[in-house]
Amino acid sequence: MTTHRIRSRPPQVTTLTPVEFVTATERLAGFLNDAAHYPGGHAPAVVFPRNEAQLASVLWDASSVLPIGAQSSLTGGATPRGEVLLSLSKLSVPGEPTPNHITVQPGVTLTTLRHILEAAGKAYPPVPTFEGATVGGIVSTNAAGAATFKYGTTRDWVRALTVMLACGEVLDLERGQVHAANGRFEIETSIGTIKVPVPTYRMPGVPKCSAGYHAEPEMDLIDLFIGSEGTLGIVTSVTLDIIGHRPDIGYALIALDNETQAVEIASCLRDMSIQTRRTKERAGLDVIAIEFMDRRCLELLREGETHRRTKFAVPETKGVVLLAQVELLSGTTTEQIYEEIGIASSAVAPDTPIVRLCRVLGDKGLLEATELVGPDDHLRSESLLALREAVPEAVNRWVGLARRTVDDTIEKTAADMIVPFPRFMESLNLFRDAFSSRGLDYAIWGHISDAHLHPNLLPQAAEEVRLGQEAILACGREIIRMGGCPLAEHGVGRNPTKQALLRELYRETGIAQMRAVKNALDPTGKLAPGVLFKLHGE
Ligand SMILES: Cc1cc2nc3c(=O)[nH]c(=O)nc-3n(C[C@H](O)[C@H](O)[C@H](O)COP(=O)(O)OP(=O)(O)OC[C@H]3O[C@@H](n4cnc5c(N)ncnc54)[C@H](O)[C@@H]3O)c2cc1C
């Protein structure tokens, strides 16, 4: 039976040793920045709790804290502005997988999670690209990845959470047990009942959304904490769904003449894969992700040849490149793939996902322009993924160089926006117009299988950063009108442009509703103050 009420419990006391507390400047220095590289991070201390009692003692003593995982945030959400830094890195007990779940502490990284699951022949598929991220971090940002098209976002995989509230009491949440009723939840604590109002704004109907608090009329309480970016509670334990096998994934790197052709092929692969999942046909094509890199990305890769970790050649095209990940029949080898490519167009070809893929590519005259890599060719598949990752790395290098040589106020200026798939081309044109009409250089890549793009500015002057932010805001307004979300997977953090996009999405009334949730659960504004929105509307 579900209810809208839940009782909190006191923290477990497993040891009375004091929490590790670091104030030394040289050790603190390594924690004053996240992957957004905003300058000016400062904190009086970083603490490393190892259990609930130590964590609660920090919350009781400090006036403000910022929880951090691996600080791979791209939004400044893990950059301190004077709070005590609460590192979850020592809460890193991994747990043993059961057939369908694994329970881990928040400081466990995705690399560790993968190793544990691989050893048990299992997998957690919806991972974001950066494997150094922690489980606490991905839950708190509702991170998503390339494979959202098949596997959804982190939210879809969280079965249970333990969360410590700002008051130091603990909620053990299991999906399906606490649902909002009459627009609220009630949390009974030792000092009284907290009434938490449920926001009434409508979230955009797209597969990825990391834009403030989740809201639905009868929502599950667990969903309020997922994606709340550390502002409502500290995640201390996570139970994730897992799958009982490791899918065999092949890769197709497809060079295309233009973006229209890219959208056509992505659309076709998407439709076929949706059909396969519906019919559960064994030989059906099952694409889990399609990545998109535009012409400027390919130029950056060529220019940065010496920096690249991968020696996979950048395809010779003046157009764009798609990188599709395809789930293949278990045990498919590269040798088999090459045999099937050779006979794909003949009547004797077996009915397999690869043959179906080759026929689609052949019909569009793209087979010659495609590189296929089998699941057993680890070196080449890793190289292909590294080629894709070399794009953001090249942009980060560009921004770093501009900061060092042109103006030290230059910062990474990038969008993270998703639209319903039929509006993909419109969104691409929107980004191009917004950047080029302001005379800006930029590169666009992203997850075309979800119509989700990351347009990134290539700045050459500080003024261009301001123009880039203006372009992103203008695009965000249009993306919202298209039914999309201008904050798809990286969250909002402390980035002023992203906070402005959140206000555009839910208007001031929506922000006021989020503030009401925050005030109910954290009345003194102790947890991650200024992340998502300003606390008092100033
Ligand atoms: C190279 C690179 C690639 C990336 N690719 C992707 C991608 O594909 N998809 C994607 O979604 N993101 C991506 N990101 C962004 C980033 O990795 C994710 O946002 C990730 O979820 C952050 O995890 P973290 O452990 O580093 O958390 P942090 O950056 O330390 O923290 C992120 C936020 O979560 C809060 N937080 C952290 N731990 C807890 C906790 N235990 N309890 C409460 N709050 C907590 C923090 O206060 C902060 O607001 C990428 C980043 C990089 C650098």
The ligand as an ORCA input file, in Angstrom:
! r2SCAN-3c Opt
* xyz 0 1
  C      34.399     14.585    -19.895
  C      33.028     14.691    -19.283
  C      31.973     14.037    -19.893
  C      30.682     14.116    -19.331
  N      29.669     13.449    -19.944
  C      28.435     13.487    -19.385
  C      27.355     12.759    -19.992
  O      27.513     12.062    -20.982
  N      26.144     12.843    -19.410
  C      25.936     13.583    -18.270
  O      24.800     13.596    -17.787
  N      26.929     14.265    -17.688
  C      28.165     14.246    -18.211
  N      29.184     14.946    -17.621
  C      28.924     15.731    -16.398
  C      29.184     14.970    -15.072
  O      30.044     13.882    -15.257
  C      27.866     14.493    -14.469
  O      27.084     15.607    -14.109
  C      28.047     13.594    -13.229
  O      26.779     13.133    -12.855
  C      28.670     14.289    -12.036
  O      29.109     13.304    -11.125
  P      30.201     13.669    -10.008
  O      30.415     12.494     -9.142
  O      31.407     14.244    -10.638
  O      29.418     14.782     -9.175
  P      29.899     16.248     -8.814
  O      30.314     16.960    -10.045
  O      30.854     16.200     -7.698
  O      28.526     16.864     -8.280
  C      27.456     17.132     -9.179
  C      26.242     17.649     -8.392
  O      25.720     16.611     -7.570
  C      25.770     16.957     -6.180
  N      26.183     15.743     -5.458
  C      27.256     14.948     -5.715
  N      27.237     13.875     -4.899
  C      26.141     14.003     -4.118
  C      25.563     13.222     -3.074
  N      26.101     12.066     -2.684
  N      24.425     13.664     -2.483
  C      23.841     14.830     -2.878
  N      24.334     15.599     -3.851
  C      25.470     15.194     -4.469
  C      26.763     18.101     -6.075
  O      26.456     18.973     -4.995
  C      26.576     18.800     -7.430
  O      25.465     19.654     -7.392
  C      30.474     14.888    -18.153
  C      31.549     15.546    -17.545
  C      32.814     15.445    -18.094
  C      33.940     16.155    -17.408
*
